Amino acid sequence: MAKKKQQQQSAGTPAITALTASGVDFTTHSYAHDPAHPSYGEEAAEALGVSPDQVFKTLVADVDGALMVAVVPVSGSLDLKALAAAVGGKRAAMADPALAERTTGYVRGGISPLGQRKRLRTVLDASASAHTTICVSAGRRGLEVELAPAALTALTHATVAPIARP
């Protein structure tokens, strides 16, 4: 996949706006979202023609009463115990979807780790470092952004930890 910066203002999402303002290299990828597809992340990987290990989903979890973002490959699932441990917490659970949408400003299936309405603490799965670039939601279904894992880590002030399981 290409690593050139593509400034597509027509995408108009807060994630794209944040990336453009940051000056990091990124590429946007759009595809026709199929509402009948059973998995947003797997649909993105298929549409982009890349391994599900390289496409990361953004999940909102509650750790000891605080909302946070977990970014894990679509090929796996979030290990809630590992997430809690990564942030020094005791108990983690998936956040209520409506609360996640209100807090981030994005709809489920389009939640991006970038440009959120309320910046949440972010944990990126350590497997991201195995890739030159990864794809994450650009803020709406059918729109992904490709960038270096280090750039995502820097922009979100993410903790990097092994929080995914196969």
C-alpha positions in Angstrom: 0.0 0.0 0.0 1.1 3.5 -0.7 2.5 5.8 2.0 2.0 9.2 0.4 0.0 11.9 2.2 -3.4 12.3 0.7 -5.3 15.3 1.8 -8.9 14.5 1.0 -10.9 17.3 2.5 -14.0 15.8 0.9 -13.8 13.0 3.4 -14.5 15.7 6.0 -14.1 13.6 9.2 -12.5 14.9 12.4 -9.9 12.1 12.0 -8.9 13.3 8.5 -8.8 16.9 9.8 -6.6 15.9 12.7 -4.2 13.9 10.4 -4.0 16.8 7.9 -3.2 19.3 10.7 -0.6 17.0 12.2 1.5 16.8 9.1 2.1 13.0 9.3 2.1 10.8 6.2 -1.2 9.0 5.7 -3.4 7.6 2.9 -7.1 7.4 2.9 -8.9 4.4 1.4 -12.6 4.4 0.7 -14.9 1.6 -0.3 -18.6 0.9 -0.5 -19.8 -0.2 2.9 -22.2 -3.2 2.9 -24.6 -2.9 5.9 -25.2 -6.6 5.6 -21.6 -7.6 6.2 -21.2 -9.3 9.6 -17.9 -7.5 10.5 -16.9 -3.9 9.8 -13.2 -4.7 10.2 -13.1 -7.8 8.0 -15.1 -6.0 5.4 -12.4 -3.3 5.4 -9.6 -5.8 5.0 -11.4 -7.6 2.2 -12.2 -4.3 0.4 -8.6 -3.0 0.7 -7.1 -6.4 -0.2 -4.9 -6.5 2.9 -4.4 -9.0 5.7 -6.8 -8.7 8.6 -3.7 -8.5 10.8 -2.9 -5.1 9.2 -6.4 -3.6 9.7 -7.1 -2.5 13.3 -10.5 -1.9 14.9 -11.2 0.7 17.5 -13.1 -0.5 20.5 -14.2 1.6 23.5 -14.0 -0.1 26.9 -14.7 0.9 30.5 -11.7 0.2 32.8 -12.6 0.8 36.4 -15.2 3.5 35.5 -13.1 5.3 32.9 -13.7 5.0 29.2 -10.7 4.2 27.0 -9.9 3.1 23.5 -8.4 -0.2 22.5 -7.0 -0.6 19.0 -6.6 -4.2 18.0 -6.2 -6.2 14.7 -9.5 -7.3 13.2 -8.1 -10.8 13.0 -8.3 -11.1 16.8 -10.2 -9.9 19.7 -9.6 -7.6 22.7 -8.3 -9.3 25.8 -10.1 -7.2 28.5 -7.9 -8.5 31.3 -4.8 -7.5 29.3 -6.3 -4.1 28.6 -7.0 -3.5 32.3 -3.4 -4.6 33.2 -1.9 -2.3 30.5 -3.4 0.8 32.1 -3.0 -0.3 35.7 -6.7 -1.1 36.2 -8.4 -4.1 37.8 -11.5 -4.7 35.7 -12.4 -3.9 32.1 -15.7 -4.4 30.2 -16.9 -3.2 26.8 -18.5 0.2 26.9 -22.2 0.7 26.1 -22.3 1.3 22.3 -24.5 4.4 22.7 -22.1 5.9 25.2 -19.1 5.1 23.0 -20.8 6.9 20.1 -21.7 10.0 22.2 -18.2 10.2 23.7 -16.2 9.8 20.5 -18.6 11.5 18.1 -18.5 8.6 15.8 -20.9 5.8 14.9 -20.2 2.2 15.7 -18.2 0.6 12.9 -16.7 4.1 12.1 -15.1 4.9 15.5 -11.6 6.2 14.9 -8.8 6.5 17.4 -8.2 10.0 15.9 -10.2 13.2 16.2 -12.5 12.0 18.9 -15.0 14.5 20.4 -13.5 13.7 23.8 -10.0 12.4 23.7 -9.9 9.0 25.4 -6.8 7.2 26.7 -5.7 4.9 24.0 -3.9 1.5 24.0 -2.6 0.1 20.8 -1.9 -3.6 20.5 1.8 -4.4 20.3 1.3 -6.4 17.1 1.0 -3.1 15.2 4.8 -2.7 15.4 5.2 -5.7 13.0 3.8 -3.6 10.2 5.2 -0.7 8.3 1.7 0.8 8.1 -1.7 -0.2 9.5 -5.2 0.8 8.7 -7.7 2.2 11.2 -11.1 3.8 10.7 -11.0 7.3 9.4 -14.3 8.2 11.1 -17.0 6.6 9.1 -18.0 3.3 7.7 -16.3 2.6 4.4 -13.4 5.0 5.0 -10.0 3.9 6.4 -6.8 5.7 7.0 -3.4 4.1 6.5 -0.4 5.3 8.6 2.6 4.2 10.4 2.0 2.6 13.8 4.5 5.1 15.4 2.5 8.0 14.0 -0.8 6.6 15.4 1.0 6.1 18.8 2.3 9.7 18.8 -0.9 11.3 17.7 -3.1 9.5 20.2 -0.5 9.4 23.0 -1.1 5.6 23.1 0.3 3.0 25.4 1.5 0.1 23.3 0.9 -3.3 25.0 -0.2 -6.9 24.0 -4.0 -6.5 24.4 -5.2 -8.7 21.6 -5.8 -12.4 21.5 -6.0 -14.5 18.3 
